[in-house]
Amino acid sequence: MPAITFIHPDGKSDRVETSGGESAMQAATRHGLDGILAECGGNAMCATCHVYVDESWLARLPAMADDEDALLDGTASERRPNSRLSCQIKMTPELDGIVVKLPVRQV
C-alpha cells in the first residue's frame, strides 16, 4: 500500500497508508487529519484540500487539469508552484512515500 507523509504547519508529521486508487484527500480525511477540509468531497470544486507537494515529487504527478489550475487561483492559502489539490493526487505504487505539506489554515 502506498503511503503519504503529511507535514503540518507546526512541523508535526503523519504517515498515512492508502488504499489502491484512493486520493491523498481521501486518505487524509479517512484518518481524520486536520488541515484538509474537503468540503466538496473530492469533486474538484472547492480547493479546501489544497496542499504543497514536496518539490522532489512534483515530476511524478500527472499534469494538472485546467479545472484544478483554476481552483488553485482561489485557495485560502498562498498558491505556490508546488500547490496541488489533494483530491487530484491518486495514489499509485509510484507515489509511495510522497510528502505533502498542509498550508496554514486561514479563518
N, C-alpha and C positions, 0 to 999 in steps of 0.2 A: 504494500500500500504506500503510495506517495505521501510524503509529509511536508508540511509548511511550517516555517517558523515565523510567527507574528511578533514584531518588536513594538511594544507600547511606547507612547511618548516619554514615559518616565524611565525607559531603558529596560524594563522587565520584558522577558520573552516567554512565549508559549509555543511549544512544538505540538502540532496537531496532525494526527493521522487522518487521511482522507479515504473515501471510497472511490472506486473506479468511476471516472466520468463526473464526479462531483466538482462543483466550482469551489474556489477558495472562499467565496462568500458563504456558501452552504456549510462548509466545514467550520468556519468561524462561528456562525450562528448556532450550529448544532452543538458546539462546545461552549456556548454562552459567553463568547469573548466580547468585552466592552470595546467600542470603537467602530464596530460595523453594525449600522442600524438596519440596513437592507429593507427600507420601507416599501419598496415595490416588489419585494420577494424575488429579486433576480431577473427582472424583466427589462433591464437597461432603460429605466425611465426616471430614476431619481438621483443617482450619483451618491447615495448615502452609504455606499460600500467602497468609496474611494480609498485607495492605498498607494503607497510609494514602493515600487518594486526595486529591490536591490539591483544596482546597475549591472552587476555580473550576470544577472538572469534575464535581462531585457531581450537579448537577441534570441532567446529560446522560446519566447512567447509568439503566438500568431500575430499578424499585423492587426492594428487597431481598426475596427469598423467605423464608418462615418458617424453612426449614432453614438457610439462610445466617445468618440472625439468631441462631438458637440456637447454631450453631457459634462465632460470634464471641464469645459469652459465655465460651468456654473457651480462648481463644487464650493462647499463652505470653507474648506481649507485651500491654501495656495496650490494652484496647478503647477506641477514641475515636469521636466522632460520624462521622468520615470513614473508619472501618475498613470494609474490604470483603475478600472472598475473591477473589483474582485469577483463580481458575478460573471465577468467575461474571461476569467482565468480558469479554464477547465483543466483539472489535474490529470496528468498522464505520468507514466513512469519517467519520462524525460525531465519532468519538473520536480522529481523527488528531491527535497531539500531546499526548495525555493524559499527565499527570505523576503518578507514584505514588512514595511513599516506602516504603522497606523498613524494617520495625521492627528494633530491635537484637535479634539472635538470642539467645534465652535458652538456657542449657545446663543 
